[in-house]
Amino acid sequence: MSDALDATPYDALLLLSFGGPEGPDDVVPFLENVTRGRGIPTERLKEVGQHYFLFGGVSPINDQNRALLDALRKDFAEHGLDLPVYWGNRNWAPYLTDTLREMVADGRRRVLVLATSAYASYSGCRQYRENLADSLAALAAEGLELPKIDKLRHYFNHPGFLDPMIDGVLQSLADLPEDVRAGAHIAFTTHSIPTASADTSGPVETHGEGGAYVEEHLDVAQLIADAVRERTGIDHPWRLVYQSRSGAPHIPWLEPDICDHLETLHGAGVPAVVMAPIGFVSDHMEVLYDLDTEARAKAEELGLPVRRSATVGDDPRFAAAIRELVLERAAVENGREVTPCALGALGASHNLCPVGC
């Protein structure tokens, strides 16, 4: 094998995701896992679960992770990277602890983790690390030998993540009626989080209001908008907006909400909108319901033509990007010089969390 495709010291990659129900009977137990420790009554969870019941109680996220697993394994095999890929979830089967137990039984001792979250935030990074720590503690209590685990860096500005989204926006623009296409605005969407959480995703003094979470999304949005302008010759106005808010109404969350933004644009005479879910790796439930169902219904109510661009999903370019990130991290661990691949103003994210991260 070529040194360029040598992933040592790592002997496995773990795809770590959120998980989702795969049938009606799974919905409430899944939501109990997600909300454990918050004391939310079962009746309230049944109300929240209506989003899932609209789709037969099935979240698309698990099938999308299976497709990504296949894409990663195919890419690795085609490029001679001998690295097995496992899959574990935080909130549903296959559970993270069970997957790590399987990896230990298979003799895996140095594991890289790919989290299906591209940006800096508590829920998108640290919470995954906490879940890993909890699972390792459970295995230690069983007397098992624990592997050393490292998490791949944030990949929001890697070209293999960006290019599929650029193509998705271009396709959505092309799909709009010709008479409204040139005047279309782009609404780049991501998951809303409490403003206090956003501010702690990276120091406000360094990253601006909303911390690294907002800054990284703005950088991605600008990169996509610039690429669209270069390829079409049209400078489409854009804004970063939010979706999927939950929690107590008195707690400030990032705004504006996508539905409110559609109303604002319609009131301003904007002829059409492309909704681009840049904050999501795949078309899971929050994209399927909050954009394809709720936001689309709002647009139809307004008489506003909208299109929703695709997420990255199992695009081969994304699988190739993960391979590049694996080899980059392996090179770092082996003390080799490496130029990390990243576009935009922010550069590559850190491999190791700095003090106070």
C-alpha positions in Angstrom: 0.0 0.0 0.0 1.2 3.5 -0.7 2.3 5.6 2.2 -0.3 8.2 1.1 -3.0 5.7 1.9 -1.6 4.5 5.2 -4.0 5.3 8.0 -1.8 4.0 10.8 -1.9 4.3 13.8 -5.7 4.0 13.2 -7.3 0.6 12.7 -10.9 1.6 12.3 -13.3 4.5 11.5 -16.5 4.9 13.5 -19.5 6.7 11.9 -21.2 8.3 14.9 -24.7 9.7 14.4 -27.9 10.8 16.2 -30.1 7.8 15.4 -33.8 7.7 14.7 -36.9 5.5 15.0 -37.6 2.9 12.3 -41.3 2.3 13.0 -44.2 3.7 15.0 -43.4 1.6 18.1 -39.9 3.1 18.2 -41.0 6.8 18.3 -41.7 7.4 22.0 -38.8 5.1 23.2 -36.5 7.0 20.9 -37.7 10.4 22.2 -37.3 9.1 25.7 -33.6 8.4 24.9 -33.2 11.9 23.4 -34.8 13.7 26.4 -33.6 11.4 29.2 -33.1 13.3 32.4 -35.4 16.2 31.5 -38.5 14.8 33.1 -40.7 15.2 30.0 -44.0 13.4 30.3 -44.9 10.6 27.9 -48.0 12.4 26.6 -45.8 15.4 25.6 -43.4 13.0 23.8 -46.3 11.6 21.9 -47.2 15.1 20.8 -43.6 15.8 19.7 -43.6 12.5 17.9 -46.4 13.5 15.5 -43.7 14.7 13.1 -42.5 11.1 12.9 -45.9 9.6 12.8 -46.7 11.6 9.7 -44.0 9.5 8.0 -45.0 6.1 9.4 -42.9 6.5 12.5 -39.7 6.2 10.4 -36.9 8.7 10.4 -34.8 8.6 7.2 -31.6 9.1 9.1 -30.7 5.5 9.6 -31.1 4.5 6.0 -29.1 7.6 5.0 -26.3 6.5 7.4 -26.4 3.0 5.8 -26.0 4.7 2.4 -23.1 6.7 3.7 -21.5 3.6 5.2 -21.7 2.0 1.8 -20.2 5.0 0.1 -17.3 5.2 2.6 -16.5 1.5 2.3 -16.7 1.7 -1.5 -14.4 4.7 -1.7 -11.9 3.2 0.8 -11.7 0.0 -1.2 -11.3 1.7 -4.6 -8.4 3.7 -3.3 -6.7 1.0 -1.4 -7.4 2.3 2.1 -7.6 -0.8 4.3 -9.7 0.7 7.2 -12.9 -1.0 8.4 -15.9 1.3 9.0 -18.3 0.8 11.9 -21.6 2.6 12.8 -23.0 3.6 16.1 -25.8 6.0 17.2 -26.3 8.2 20.3 -30.1 7.6 20.6 -31.1 4.5 18.7 -29.8 1.1 17.4 -27.1 0.4 16.6 -26.2 2.1 19.9 -22.8 3.6 20.4 -21.8 1.4 23.4 -22.8 -1.8 21.6 -20.7 -0.8 18.5 -17.7 0.1 20.7 -18.0 -3.3 22.4 -18.0 -5.0 19.0 -14.9 -3.0 18.0 -13.1 -4.0 21.1 -14.0 -7.7 20.4 -12.6 -7.2 16.9 -9.3 -6.0 18.3 -9.6 -2.3 17.4 -7.3 -0.2 19.5 -7.0 3.2 17.7 -10.3 4.5 16.4 -11.1 7.7 14.4 -14.7 9.0 14.8 -16.7 10.8 12.0 -19.6 12.6 13.6 -22.5 13.5 11.3 -22.3 17.2 12.3 -20.0 19.5 10.4 -19.9 22.6 12.7 -18.7 23.7 16.1 -21.4 23.7 18.9 -22.1 21.8 22.1 -24.7 19.5 20.5 -22.6 19.1 17.3 -19.3 18.3 18.9 -18.9 18.2 22.7 -22.0 16.2 23.3 -20.6 13.5 20.9 -17.4 13.5 23.0 -19.4 13.1 26.2 -21.4 10.2 24.7 -18.1 8.6 23.7 -16.7 9.1 27.2 -19.9 7.6 28.8 -19.7 4.5 26.5 -16.0 4.0 27.3 -16.8 4.2 31.0 -19.5 1.5 30.5 -17.0 -0.7 28.8 -14.4 -0.1 31.5 -16.9 -1.2 34.1 -17.2 -4.5 32.1 -13.4 -4.9 32.4 -12.8 -4.5 28.7 -9.6 -3.0 27.2 -10.5 0.4 25.9 -9.4 1.7 22.5 -8.0 5.2 22.1 -10.4 7.4 20.3 -9.9 10.6 18.2 -12.6 12.6 16.5 -12.1 14.0 13.0 -12.0 17.7 12.8 -15.0 19.8 11.6 -15.4 19.6 7.9 -17.8 22.4 7.1 -15.4 24.1 4.7 -13.9 21.0 3.0 -14.5 21.1 -0.8 -16.0 17.6 -0.6 -18.7 18.9 1.7 -19.2 22.2 -0.2 -19.2 21.1 -3.8 -22.4 18.8 -3.5 -24.2 21.7 -1.8 -23.2 24.2 -4.5 -24.5 21.8 -7.2 -27.7 21.4 -5.2 -28.3 25.1 -5.1 -27.6 25.4 -8.8 -30.0 22.6 -9.6 -32.7 24.2 -7.5 -32.3 27.5 -9.2 -32.5 25.9 -12.6 -35.7 24.1 -11.5 -37.5 27.4 -10.7 -39.7 28.9 -13.4 -37.6 31.0 -15.7 -39.5 34.2 -15.1 -38.6 34.2 -11.3 -35.2 32.5 -11.4 -32.9 35.5 -11.8 -34.6 37.3 -8.8 -34.6 34.3 -6.5 -33.1 34.7 -3.0 -31.2 31.9 -1.2 -32.2 31.1 2.4 -29.3 29.1 3.9 -30.8 27.1 6.8 -29.4 25.4 9.8 -30.6 24.1 13.2 -31.4 26.9 15.6 -29.8 26.6 19.0 -30.0 28.8 22.1 -28.1 32.0 21.7 -26.1 31.2 24.8 -25.0 27.9 23.3 -24.0 29.6 20.1 -21.9 32.1 22.0 -20.0 29.3 23.7 -19.3 27.4 20.5 -16.3 29.7 20.1 -15.4 33.0 21.9 -17.6 35.9 20.7 -14.6 38.1 21.0 -12.9 36.0 18.3 -15.8 34.8 16.2 -18.5 37.5 16.6 -22.1 37.3 17.8 -23.2 33.7 17.7 -19.7 32.4 18.2 -18.0 29.9 15.9 -21.3 28.2 15.1 -22.7 31.2 13.3 -19.4 32.3 11.9 -18.8 28.9 10.3 -22.2 28.8 8.7 -21.8 32.3 7.4 -18.5 31.3 5.8 -20.1 28.3 4.1 -23.0 30.4 2.9 -20.7 33.0 1.4 -18.6 30.3 -0.3 -21.7 28.8 -1.9 -23.2 32.1 -2.9 -19.8 33.1 -4.5 -19.7 29.8 -6.5 -23.3 30.3 -7.7 -22.5 33.8 -8.9 -19.3 32.6 -10.7 -21.3 29.9 -12.5 -24.5 31.8 -13.3 -23.3 35.4 -13.5 -26.1 36.3 -11.1 -25.5 37.6 -7.6 -28.5 36.1 -5.7 -29.2 37.8 -2.3 -28.9 35.5 0.6 -29.3 35.2 4.4 -28.5 32.6 7.0 -31.8 31.6 8.7 -32.8 28.9 11.2 -35.2 26.0 11.7 -36.2 23.2 14.2 -36.3 25.4 17.3 -37.5 23.6 20.4 -37.5 24.2 24.1 -39.0 26.9 26.4 -40.2 30.0 24.6 -38.6 32.4 27.0 -35.1 31.2 26.2 -33.6 33.2 23.2 -32.7 31.1 20.2 -31.0 32.0 17.0 -33.4 33.8 14.5 -35.0 34.4 12.1 -37.0 31.2 11.6 -37.3 30.0 8.0 -41.1 30.4 7.9 -40.8 34.0 9.3 -38.1 34.7 6.7 -40.3 33.5 3.8 -43.1 35.8 5.0 -40.6 38.7 5.1 -39.3 38.0 1.6 -42.7 37.7 0.2 -43.7 41.0 1.7 -40.7 42.6 0.1 -41.7 41.3 -3.3 -39.1 38.7 -3.7 -40.3 36.4 -6.6 -38.8 33.0 -5.5 -36.6 31.4 -2.8 -34.2 28.4 -2.7 -33.9 26.9 0.7 -30.4 25.4 1.2 -30.0 23.3 4.3 -26.3 23.7 4.8 -26.4 22.8 8.5 -27.4 19.2 7.8 -25.4 16.3 6.4 -28.4 14.4 5.1 -32.1 14.7 4.5 -33.2 13.5 7.9 -36.5 14.3 9.7 -35.7 17.9 10.5 -35.2 18.6 6.8 -38.1 16.4 5.7 -40.6 18.0 8.1 -39.4 21.5 8.9 -38.5 22.4 5.3 -40.3 20.0 2.9 -43.5 20.0 5.0 -43.8 23.1 7.2 -41.8 25.7 5.2 -43.2 24.5 1.9 -46.7 24.8 3.3 -46.0 28.3 4.3 -44.6 29.2 0.9 -47.7 27.7 -0.8 -49.9 29.8 1.5 -48.0 32.9 0.4 -48.0 31.9 -3.2 -44.2 32.1 -3.2 -42.3 29.7 -5.5 -39.7 27.7 -3.5 -37.2 24.9 -4.1 -35.2 23.0 -1.5 -31.7 22.0 -2.5 -30.2 18.7 -1.6 -27.9 17.9 1.4 -24.6 16.1 0.9 -25.8 12.7 2.0 -23.8 9.8 0.4 -22.3 11.9 -2.4 -19.0 10.3 -3.5 -17.2 13.6 -3.1 -18.2 13.6 0.6 -16.9 10.0 1.0 -13.7 11.1 -0.7 -13.4 14.1 1.7 -13.7 11.7 4.7 -10.9 9.6 3.3 -8.7 12.7 2.9 -9.5 13.8 6.5 -8.6 10.3 7.8 -5.2 10.4 6.0 -4.7 14.0 7.2 -5.2 13.0 10.8 -3.0 9.9 10.5 -0.2 12.1 9.1 -0.6 14.5 12.0 -0.4 11.6 14.5 2.7 10.3 12.8 4.4 13.7 12.9 4.3 14.3 9.2 3.9 17.7 7.6 0.4 18.1 6.1 -1.5 20.9 4.4 -5.1 20.6 5.5 -7.8 21.0 2.8 -10.2 23.9 3.6 -11.8 26.7 1.7 -12.9 30.2 2.8 -11.7 32.7 5.3 -11.6 30.5 8.4 -9.1 27.8 7.3 -9.0 24.2 8.6 -10.5 23.5 12.0 -8.3 22.2 14.8 -7.6 18.5 15.2 -7.0 18.7 18.9 -9.3 20.8 21.1 -7.5 23.9 22.4 -7.6 24.8 26.1 -11.1 26.2 26.9 -12.7 24.8 23.8 
